[in-house]
Amino acid sequence: MSNSGFQNSDIQGPLKYISKEEAHALEKELLEDYRFGKQQLIEILGHNCATAVTKAFPLRVLPKKQPTILVVCGPDQNGAIGLVCARHLRTYDYEPTIFYPKRSTDTLFKDFTIQCEKMDIPFLSYLPTEVQLINDAYNLVVDAVLGVEAESQEMKEPCASILGTLKQIRIPIISLDVPSGWNMETGNPDGINPEVLISLMAPKKCVLQYTGKHHYIAGRFLPYDIQKKFELNLPKYPDTDCVVQL
């Protein structure tokens, strides 16, 4: 019998924190060998991120009367995952607003943008530099600016200004996969310090430097053979949950 299913209840060993090279190899295998589509993969990850947000911040615990969330998206894949996350948050009765200053020319990313627009999710034309305006208007911020494809030493505009603002806000930040501005391998103690981190597929090496309150992993969809090949040793997911909190 093939052992290529999605379920494994007897994974042994410590959780693995993967390198940038391993992250790229894992995604490459999903896309090429397992025939996951790019849109499919981004959709799964965005949905999982939205689910993690609802677990960390249920509607009933949000401090403001309106369940507002600011989702800040970068130009690459992490930004696209942020767009999908925002769309699913809208279906969960949150009120997301998106800031997406450098839009990708990729047709797929344009489709994700149109889907958000069709659901009447507002897009900001600029990010307020007065951080108190952000603190007053939103319950929390989803950081989908930079991901594993970014290098912290190569920070360019508008990302540099965005991160400068995010470092000053007082409401909780939820980072997708890698906190923006961090080196994926070594972290960045001078970067933003999110209250919640959602690792996509498997935690990255920089997560060893993470000191926030909540860490979720969104990787239940990974086929068992891939988990075994990369020795991920992912934790057991409860019930039918698509994310697990460490």
Backbone torsions as a table, in degrees:
resi	resn	phi	psi	omega
1	MET	NA	136.8	178.3
2	SER	-67.0	143.2	179.0
3	ASN	-109.0	39.9	-175.2
4	SER	-102.2	18.1	-179.6
5	GLY	-73.3	-175.5	-174.5
6	PHE	-100.3	-4.7	-172.3
7	GLN	-113.6	137.7	174.9
8	ASN	-151.4	117.8	-175.6
9	SER	-103.7	1.7	-174.0
10	ASP	-125.4	30.2	178.3
11	ILE	-67.6	131.5	-178.0
12	GLN	-113.7	161.8	175.1
13	GLY	96.1	166.2	-178.0
14	PRO	-73.8	152.3	175.9
15	LEU	-58.5	135.3	-178.5
16	LYS	-95.6	137.1	174.5
17	TYR	-104.9	116.2	-167.0
18	ILE	-93.0	155.7	178.8
19	SER	-83.9	171.4	177.0
20	LYS	-62.2	-41.2	179.5
21	GLU	-62.4	-41.7	179.6
22	GLU	-68.3	-36.9	178.9
23	ALA	-63.0	-43.5	178.7
24	HIS	-66.6	-40.1	180.0
25	ALA	-66.1	-38.6	179.3
26	LEU	-64.0	-47.4	-179.9
27	GLU	-65.2	-39.1	179.1
28	LYS	-60.0	-41.2	-179.8
29	GLU	-68.0	-38.5	176.8
30	LEU	-60.8	-44.0	-175.9
31	LEU	-74.2	-40.0	-172.3
32	GLU	-94.4	-44.0	-175.8
33	ASP	-88.5	-39.4	-178.0
34	TYR	-94.5	-4.0	173.8
35	ARG	62.0	30.9	168.1
36	PHE	-67.3	138.1	173.4
37	GLY	-82.5	154.5	178.9
38	LYS	-60.5	-45.0	178.7
39	GLN	-62.1	-41.8	179.6
40	GLN	-59.9	-45.4	-177.0
41	LEU	-65.0	-45.1	179.6
42	ILE	-64.7	-38.5	179.0
43	GLU	-63.4	-45.2	179.0
44	ILE	-60.4	-47.8	-176.6
45	LEU	-66.7	-40.2	178.2
46	GLY	-64.0	-42.2	176.8
47	HIS	-62.4	-44.0	179.7
48	ASN	-62.2	-39.1	178.9
49	CYS	-64.0	-42.9	178.1
50	ALA	-61.4	-39.4	177.9
51	THR	-62.5	-42.8	178.8
52	ALA	-63.4	-38.2	177.6
53	VAL	-60.6	-43.0	-178.7
54	THR	-66.8	-28.5	178.4
55	LYS	-77.3	-39.5	179.8
56	ALA	-73.8	-35.8	-176.9
57	PHE	-135.4	76.4	176.2
58	PRO	-59.9	153.8	-178.8
59	LEU	-52.2	-38.2	-173.7
60	ARG	-68.9	-17.5	-177.0
61	VAL	-102.6	-3.4	-179.2
62	LEU	-66.3	135.0	-173.6
63	PRO	-73.0	-26.4	-177.4
64	LYS	-92.7	155.4	-178.5
65	LYS	-62.1	-41.3	177.4
66	GLN	-93.4	135.5	-176.5
67	PRO	-81.5	59.4	-173.9
68	THR	-81.1	140.1	177.5
69	ILE	-137.5	134.1	174.1
70	LEU	-98.4	122.7	178.7
71	VAL	-109.7	114.7	-177.1
72	VAL	-102.2	117.4	-172.1
73	CYS	-113.0	136.3	174.0
74	GLY	-90.4	-177.6	-172.4
75	PRO	-84.0	-9.8	-173.6
76	ASP	-107.5	-158.6	-171.1
77	GLN	-61.2	-37.7	179.9
78	ASN	-61.3	-34.7	176.6
79	GLY	-65.2	-40.0	177.8
80	ALA	-64.6	-39.5	176.5
81	ILE	-62.7	-37.6	176.0
82	GLY	-62.2	-40.5	177.1
83	LEU	-60.7	-45.8	178.7
84	VAL	-65.1	-40.3	177.3
85	CYS	-57.8	-46.0	180.0
86	ALA	-60.8	-43.0	-179.5
87	ARG	-61.8	-43.1	179.1
88	HIS	-70.1	-36.1	175.6
89	LEU	-59.5	-36.4	178.3
90	ARG	-63.2	-39.0	178.8
91	THR	-70.6	-19.3	177.6
92	TYR	-92.1	12.5	174.9
93	ASP	76.8	15.3	168.0
94	TYR	-82.4	167.2	179.6
95	GLU	-119.5	81.8	-178.8
96	PRO	-77.7	148.0	168.0
97	THR	-125.3	139.7	-174.4
98	ILE	-111.1	135.2	167.4
99	PHE	-113.8	116.0	-172.3
100	TYR	-137.6	75.8	-168.3
101	PRO	-75.0	-29.6	-177.2
102	LYS	-120.1	87.3	-172.3
103	ARG	-77.4	138.6	179.0
104	SER	-70.8	148.3	175.1
105	THR	-87.2	-3.9	179.0
106	ASP	-62.5	129.6	-178.5
107	THR	-57.5	-39.1	-179.6
108	LEU	-61.9	-43.7	-179.6
109	PHE	-68.1	-34.7	175.3
110	LYS	-62.0	-37.9	178.5
111	ASP	-62.5	-43.0	178.8
112	PHE	-62.3	-37.9	179.0
113	THR	-64.5	-45.6	179.6
114	ILE	-61.7	-39.5	178.9
115	GLN	-59.4	-41.4	177.8
116	CYS	-66.2	-42.8	179.2
117	GLU	-62.2	-40.0	-179.3
118	LYS	-67.5	-21.2	177.1
119	MET	-93.9	12.9	176.5
120	ASP	61.2	32.8	173.1
121	ILE	-83.1	121.7	-177.4
122	PRO	-71.7	148.5	175.1
123	PHE	-114.4	130.3	176.2
124	LEU	-78.2	141.7	175.9
125	SER	-83.1	-20.8	177.0
126	TYR	-155.1	157.8	177.3
127	LEU	-96.9	121.7	-178.7
128	PRO	-56.6	133.6	175.6
129	THR	-81.4	-19.2	173.9
130	GLU	-82.2	101.7	-170.6
131	VAL	-63.8	-25.1	-179.8
132	GLN	-64.2	-29.3	176.0
133	LEU	-62.8	-38.5	177.5
134	ILE	-69.8	-45.3	179.0
135	ASN	-57.6	-38.4	-176.6
136	ASP	-77.5	-30.8	-171.9
137	ALA	-89.3	-25.4	-170.9
138	TYR	-127.9	153.6	175.6
139	ASN	-81.5	-33.0	-178.5
140	LEU	-163.2	168.2	-179.3
141	VAL	-123.8	132.8	171.8
142	VAL	-96.7	120.0	180.0
143	ASP	-92.1	101.5	175.8
144	ALA	-121.3	37.1	-173.8
145	VAL	-79.2	-57.1	-177.0
146	LEU	-126.2	151.5	179.6
147	GLY	-132.2	-150.0	-175.5
148	VAL	-67.5	-18.8	-177.7
149	GLU	-80.3	-9.2	-174.1
150	ALA	-95.1	153.9	173.5
151	GLU	-117.6	125.1	-174.8
152	SER	-61.7	-30.0	-178.2
153	GLN	-78.2	-6.0	-178.8
154	GLU	-112.4	33.5	-177.3
155	MET	-64.5	128.1	-179.8
156	LYS	-125.1	165.4	175.0
157	GLU	-75.2	146.4	6.5
158	PRO	-87.6	2.5	-174.2
159	CYS	-62.7	-38.0	-178.1
160	ALA	-61.6	-44.2	179.3
161	SER	-67.4	-39.0	178.9
162	ILE	-60.7	-46.5	-178.3
163	LEU	-67.4	-33.3	175.7
164	GLY	-60.6	-38.5	177.9
165	THR	-72.8	-44.1	-178.4
166	LEU	-62.3	-31.4	179.9
167	LYS	-67.9	-17.2	-176.3
168	GLN	-100.6	-15.2	-175.2
169	ILE	-72.5	158.9	-176.0
170	ARG	-109.8	-11.0	176.8
171	ILE	-81.9	159.9	-176.3
172	PRO	-62.6	144.9	174.3
173	ILE	-112.6	136.5	173.2
174	ILE	-114.4	116.8	-179.3
175	SER	-99.0	140.2	178.7
176	LEU	-95.3	115.6	173.9
177	ASP	73.7	-63.2	179.4
178	VAL	-135.0	127.0	176.7
179	PRO	-56.0	130.3	-176.4
180	SER	-59.6	134.9	-177.2
181	GLY	95.7	-10.6	178.9
182	TRP	-87.2	146.2	166.9
183	ASN	-76.1	131.9	-173.7
184	MET	-63.0	-26.1	-178.0
185	GLU	-91.4	-42.1	-169.1
186	THR	-111.5	-10.4	-177.4
187	GLY	80.5	-165.1	179.8
188	ASN	-165.3	96.6	-177.3
189	PRO	-63.1	-18.7	-179.9
190	ASP	-94.3	0.9	-179.8
191	GLY	-85.3	-167.1	178.5
192	ILE	-70.0	153.6	-178.9
193	ASN	-121.2	86.5	-175.4
194	PRO	-68.3	147.7	176.1
195	GLU	-75.8	-29.0	180.0
196	VAL	-130.7	137.4	175.2
197	LEU	-124.6	132.1	177.6
198	ILE	-114.0	105.5	178.2
199	SER	-79.4	130.7	-177.8
200	LEU	-95.0	119.8	-178.8
201	MET	74.8	-55.6	178.4
202	ALA	-156.7	150.9	-180.0
203	PRO	-69.1	145.1	-179.7
204	LYS	-92.4	164.2	-174.1
205	LYS	-59.6	-32.9	-178.8
206	CYS	-63.3	-20.6	-177.4
207	VAL	-64.2	-20.5	176.5
208	LEU	-61.5	-20.5	178.0
209	GLN	-94.7	0.1	-174.4
210	TYR	-76.7	131.9	-178.3
211	THR	-123.4	15.8	-179.2
212	GLY	-72.9	-178.0	-173.4
213	LYS	-79.8	-39.5	-171.2
214	HIS	-132.8	134.7	177.0
215	HIS	-129.6	119.9	177.6
216	TYR	-111.4	151.3	173.0
217	ILE	-118.8	130.9	177.7
218	ALA	-112.8	87.6	-176.8
219	GLY	-149.3	17.6	-176.8
220	ARG	-63.6	-29.0	-175.9
221	PHE	-72.8	-10.8	-177.1
222	LEU	-66.0	127.1	176.6
223	PRO	-58.0	145.4	-176.2
224	TYR	-57.7	-39.2	-178.5
225	ASP	-62.0	-34.1	176.5
226	ILE	-71.0	-42.8	177.0
227	GLN	-56.7	-42.0	-178.6
228	LYS	-70.0	-43.8	-178.4
229	LYS	-59.8	-42.7	-178.0
230	PHE	-91.6	3.3	176.6
231	GLU	52.2	48.2	-174.2
232	LEU	-72.9	-33.1	-179.0
233	ASN	52.7	48.0	-178.8
234	LEU	-65.8	147.7	178.8
235	PRO	-69.6	163.6	178.3
236	LYS	-74.5	133.1	179.3
237	TYR	-86.6	134.8	-178.4
238	PRO	-73.8	138.5	174.1
239	ASP	48.0	-123.6	179.3
240	THR	-106.3	16.6	-177.8
241	ASP	-64.4	142.6	177.7
242	CYS	-93.8	-6.5	175.6
243	VAL	-131.6	156.8	177.4
244	VAL	-134.4	139.2	178.1
245	GLN	-95.2	133.8	177.7
246	LEU	-83.9	NA	NA
